[in-house]
């Protein structure tokens, strides 16, 4: 027992290692902050502080880390704003090119580098011809439900433009 009293800093290092191992299993950035507190207590023990002072240092540093460093780490590593959708749900809202005229019952589009069967969304009265842009509204099985994308204005001299003034 005298050895432990003489080497309390090793006790704190052991506590820090155990807490770091628990953090590896939870990945919530809480136990690693406690491990930081334990390492601070190991430094205090190495400098000759009494055990109650070491505990206060461990708790103080852990709380400081929890409220200052942990939010930064969570923001950096656990980005919740990124859309991680995969599969067909990731295709909804994307733009595609028509390969074969799309009607309310049949058609083919190029979507995400692949050829998909497609049909127009209910209520769409125009057909989408080859080369036109469409937007994916939904995916039903292996069929993309699409709606035509309105043409955008082109730069002058490169093609037709839409205008509301009948005199031009």
C-alpha positions in Angstrom: 0.0 0.0 0.0 3.0 2.3 0.6 3.8 1.9 -3.1 0.4 3.3 -4.1 0.8 6.2 -1.7 4.1 7.0 -3.2 2.9 6.7 -6.8 -0.7 8.1 -6.8 0.0 9.6 -10.2 0.0 6.1 -11.6 -3.4 5.5 -10.1 -4.7 8.5 -12.0 -3.1 7.4 -15.3 -4.8 4.0 -14.8 -8.1 5.7 -14.3 -7.5 7.8 -17.4 -6.8 4.7 -19.5 -9.9 2.9 -18.3 -12.0 6.0 -19.0 -10.5 6.3 -22.5 -11.3 2.6 -23.1 -15.0 3.3 -22.1 -15.0 6.3 -24.5 -13.9 4.1 -27.3 -17.0 2.0 -26.8 -19.4 4.9 -26.4 -18.0 7.6 -28.7 -20.0 10.3 -26.9 -17.0 12.5 -25.9 -17.9 12.4 -22.2 -15.6 9.8 -20.8 -12.6 11.2 -22.7 -13.3 14.5 -20.9 -13.2 12.6 -17.5 -10.0 11.0 -18.7 -8.6 14.5 -19.3 -9.5 15.3 -15.7 -7.8 12.2 -14.5 -4.6 13.2 -16.4 -4.7 16.6 -14.8 -5.0 14.9 -11.4 -1.9 12.8 -12.3 0.0 16.0 -13.0 -1.2 17.4 -9.6 -0.1 14.2 -7.9 3.3 14.3 -9.6 3.7 17.9 -8.3 3.0 16.7 -4.8 -0.6 17.9 -4.2 -2.6 16.1 -1.5 -5.3 13.6 -2.6 -8.2 16.0 -1.9 -6.6 18.6 -4.1 -6.0 16.0 -6.8 -9.8 15.1 -6.7 -10.7 18.8 -7.0 -8.3 19.2 -9.9 -9.8 16.1 -11.6 -13.4 17.2 -11.2 -12.6 20.9 -12.2 -10.7 20.0 -15.3 -13.3 17.4 -16.4 -16.2 19.9 -16.0 -14.2 22.5 -17.8 -13.5 20.1 -20.7 -17.2 19.0 -20.7 -18.5 22.5 -21.2 -15.8 23.9 -23.4 -14.1 21.2 -25.5 -16.9 18.6 -25.9 -19.3 20.9 -27.8 -16.5 21.7 -30.3 -15.7 18.0 -30.7 -19.3 17.1 -31.2 -19.8 19.8 -33.8 -16.6 18.7 -35.6 -17.1 14.9 -35.6 -20.9 14.4 -35.3 -22.2 16.7 -38.0 -26.0 16.3 -37.9 -26.8 18.7 -40.7 -25.3 16.6 -43.5 -27.9 14.6 -45.4 -26.7 11.0 -45.4 -29.6 9.5 -47.4 -28.8 6.5 -49.5 -30.6 4.5 -52.1 -33.7 5.7 -53.9 -34.6 8.3 -51.3 -31.3 10.1 -52.2 -32.6 10.5 -55.8 -35.8 12.3 -54.9 -35.4 16.0 -55.8 -32.6 15.5 -58.3 -32.6 16.6 -61.9 -32.5 14.0 -64.7 -32.3 14.1 -68.5 -35.0 12.5 -70.7 -33.7 9.7 -73.0 -37.1 8.6 -74.4 -40.3 10.7 -74.2 -41.8 10.6 -70.8 -45.6 10.4 -70.6 -48.1 9.6 -67.9 -47.5 5.9 -68.5 -44.0 5.4 -69.9 -40.5 6.8 -70.7 -36.8 6.6 -69.9 -34.5 9.0 -68.1 -30.8 9.3 -67.2 -30.7 9.7 -63.4 -27.5 9.5 -61.4 -25.6 7.9 -64.3 -28.2 5.1 -64.7 -31.1 4.6 -67.0 -34.5 4.6 -65.2 -38.0 3.9 -66.4 -40.1 7.0 -65.7 -43.6 8.5 -65.9 -45.0 11.9 -65.3 -46.5 12.9 -62.0 -50.3 13.0 -61.8 -51.7 16.3 -63.0 -48.9 16.9 -65.5 -50.4 17.5 -68.9 -47.3 17.9 -71.1 -44.9 15.2 -72.1 -41.1 15.6 -71.7 -39.2 15.0 -74.8 -35.7 13.6 -75.3 -32.9 16.0 -73.9 -35.3 17.9 -71.7 -34.7 18.2 -67.9 -37.1 16.7 -65.4 -37.1 16.7 -61.6 -37.7 13.4 -59.7 -40.7 13.8 -57.4 -40.8 10.2 -56.1 -39.6 6.7 -56.8 -42.1 3.9 -57.0 -40.4 0.5 -57.3 -38.0 0.9 -60.3 -40.0 3.8 -61.8 -39.1 7.5 -61.2 -42.1 9.8 -61.0 -41.0 13.1 -62.6 -42.2 16.5 -63.5 -40.8 18.8 -66.2 -38.3 21.5 -65.2 -39.3 24.9 -66.6 -36.7 26.1 -69.1 -34.3 28.8 -67.8 -33.6 32.0 -69.6 -30.6 31.7 -71.9 -28.0 34.4 -72.6 -28.8 36.7 -75.5 -28.0 35.3 -78.9 -27.8 31.6 -77.8 -31.4 30.6 -78.3 -35.0 31.6 -77.6 -35.9 33.5 -74.4 -39.2 33.9 -72.7 -40.6 37.4 -72.4 -44.0 38.8 -71.3 -43.8 41.8 -73.6 -45.6 41.0 -76.9 -43.9 43.9 -78.8 -40.4 42.5 -78.6 
